Amino acid sequence: MTEKPWLNSYPPGVPEFADIDAYNSVVEIFEESIEKFRDNVAYISMGAEITYGELDDYSQALSNWLKSTGKFSKGDRVAIMMPNLLQYPIAVLGILRAGLTVVNTNPLYTARELEHQLQDSGAKGIILVENFAGTLEQVLPKVAPEVIITTRIGDMLGFPKSLIVNSVVKYLKKMVPPYNIPDAISFSKVLSQGKTKQQFKEQGLNHDDIAFLQYTGGTTGVAKGAMLTHGNMVANMQQAYEWLKPVEVREGEEVIITALPLYHIFALTANCLVYAKIGARNVLILNPRDLPAFVKELGKHKFTAFTGVNTLFNALLNTDGFSQLDFSSLRITLGGGMAVQEPVATEWKKVTGCPLIEAYGLTETSPAACINPITATDYNGAIGLPISSTEGCVKDESGNTLPVGERGELCIRGPQVMKGYWQREEATAEVIDADKWLHTGDIAIMDEHGYFTIVDRLKDMILVSGFNVYPNEIENVVQAHPDVLEVGAIGVADDHSGEIVKIYVVKKNESLTEEQLMAFCKENLTGYKRPKLIAFVDELPKTNVGKILRRELRELDKQSS
């Protein structure tokens, strides 16, 4: 039995190790692409596009402006709070070029969630779409970034389209709640001012510098910032690049569909970064929930690659017009973020002619850790093989490595594993052991060919459409309602989103209704975290020290359904 059985299952051309020392930083990779593909379209949004050359100019202007304020030192954090717009890649590259760290922030966060993230990260600046400025305004009395840059959805679309889109969004659709942040400066003004500022380029970036603080609950509780260094991100970009080689990627010619939000680690690395390395055209989808509009947009592009989560693929397959699209150029479909279901994979291949390849990763692994061979033709139920320069194993509770076929905790080791959790040494030590193995919290089995399959989840984390939801956070919020005595949160299976949140509540006040509790959750939790099911009970199952037994709540749910 070889120590790395997965190597025998690698497709021809995929090396055991990726060249992770080829670049010092993510910026270096971008700048190589800018040089090679300057006139190629880099990103498209709502019919408008920017070339790699324009990405260079705009991001350099942003970088110059940030440095000219005198408010930032190397490594300082700047948050980005926006959906998939042309402003996003400009902001990422501009921040990184200035030697600063990007803090990706979900634009749908409530004030409570935003306050935690800004406070925890110590973000000195934030770039956000004005639709969400009202949320920021609520937290400013408690935590105030020194630099606030606002942008509007249509700002990069060119005249007159930008004017039309911004007017429709604000006045017709009323999607911009009123806000008052006197110190904010517009993104457009920043770019125009930045063009005239002294050219700035951070020369000293290396593998140890933090590129992204990517927030996740890790395995428990409150959101923690995974420190993803330039070394982690470069490694993962290089690993993904090697993994794609068997399909003979055509540099400068690929077209990838980006429907997942770029603030999520999967789309950030796979779409925004890896496909920029190969000079691809990246089609940004602002609102993938509007499925008819999404299908219409797909009809305009000869796309070659598509990433998504199971629920997205399933929704598209059930949308009129999708099966009539031209899929003749589609060569790679990658599913991650949550388990890919067999019926969805089978139907996807039948409709598009392209197999749906399952990948596995975590925020803590930048994210790619295991991927099925890109040459695979059929669904196999596995999360794939550890990618180049990556090791996987299955360990028992005592930390012993288990043999083939035995279930235990999946552990990952490689250059893409995060530096640790931001300012949380204890939490880091809980997940990264002395031998540098990251303990994923997922229970898996490895077969004799080196394929890993997830069989269960060690922790109580709930996975809603690829997003991690932590029962502790839900319980803390619901518990704050004055009429709630106790609460326990679990995930229950759902055909649409994989799982949904269900809460079991013991009332303090008998008059408490389901509607009142739902409204309270709406105020304090972003959409995917909100409980979709509420059960009122007389008491919650607990251990002898009073800890709520979520395991028993799950059993209770099975009995009642």
Secondary structure, 3 states (H helix, E strand, C coil): CCCCHHHHHCCCCCCCCCCCCCCCCHHHHHHHHHHHCCCCEEEEECCEEEEHHHHHHHHHHHHHHHHHCCCCCCCCEEEEECCCCCHHHHHHHHHHHCCCEEEECCCCCCHHHHHHHHHHHCCCEEEEEHHHHHHHHHHCCCCCCCEEEEECCCCCCCCCHHHHHHHHHHHHCCCCCCCCCCCCEEHHHHHHHHHHCCCCCCCCCCCCCEEEEEEECCCCCCCEEEEEEHHHHHHHHHHHHHHHHHHCCCCCCCEEEECCCCCCHHHHHHHHHHHHHCCCEEEECCCCCCHHHHHHHHCCCCCCEEEECHHHHHHHHCCCCHHHCCCCCCCEEEECCCCCCHHHHHHHHHHHCCCEEEEEECHHHCCEEEECCCCCCCCCCCCEEECCCCEEEEECCCCCECCCCCCEEEEEECCCCCCEECCCHHHHHHHECCCCCEEEEEEEEECCCCCEEEEEECCCCEEECCEEECHHHHHHHHHCCCCEEEEEEEEEEECCCEEEEEEEEEECCCCCCHHHHHHHHHHHCCHHHCEEEEEECCCCCECCCCCECHHHHHHHHHHHC
